[in-house]
């Protein structure tokens, strides 16, 4: 089978992917020629890409679109279903993805609370014991979204000695094993924010949650609190975020996502020392790359053997 990978960054993963897909023809493409290359592909393995009617219209051989990760918000599931193209993703938990994203959330919390930029300044000035930071221990955190990533964040925060409030659309019996100190439904989100020094967003992006962190959200957060977003940038109103940072209400914000990815290095928000950004690397670890690669390769093997695919998402299957 011919397997097309998008984007070109997959070339760096040939050493991982190649041995798992031995016997298949592998090609890596980018936006400049994907419309031509996809016409000859049996499988498309993709990162963030608009997979729509226009792209797949001439792909008569295409049998499977496999997301390299969880989020499929840019894949038109209905269009794929109409053409008999299966759509699958990779579960976050147990593959190293959710675990890695939880770690990056912790990293941003520590970079902000221990004032990493000021630490670098102290080193340059040969100054010891400065700056004073904010401990995570004994502080209250609010984790918004208790899917795979959110649950992994909660368990790590509890291990840091934090008091944790969980927010989710619905409460599930399984949440009882997380050790949450309190729970709040998503429709009462603003009631969960007061008293929390750290707020972490790990929520799914959809039309109901887009822009959920707006002016009212930030006004409900305590002065001097921190926001960390490891989900999707569009969950947060950029204007509201910048206003909160500029007036000093929010002590800092750390994102592993951005509104236009990749972020423009000249973006003025990146010059704000109270804002930390990583280039969407939460799930980019040795364990996650191998875990995702194995899952994708296993599904491709299933496709060749006409077995039921795992984590299939297209309707009408």
Buried (B, 14 or more C-beta within 10 A) or exposed (E): BBBBBBBEEBEEBEEBBEEBBEEBEBBBBEEEEBBEBBBBBBBBBBBBBEBBEEBBEEBEEBBBBBBBBBBBEEBBBEBBBBBEBBBBBBBBBEBBBBBBBBBBBBBBBBBBBBBBBBBEBBEEEEEEEEEEBBEBEEBBBBBBBBBBBBBBBBBBBBEBEBBBBBBBBEBEEEBEEBEBEEBBEBEEBEEBBEBBBBBBBBBBBEEEBEBBBEEEBBEBBBEEBBBBBBBBBBBBBBEBBBBBBEEEBBBBBBBBBBEEEEBEEEBEBEEBEBBBBBEBEBBBBEEBBBBBBBBBBBBBBBBBEEEEBEBEBBEEE
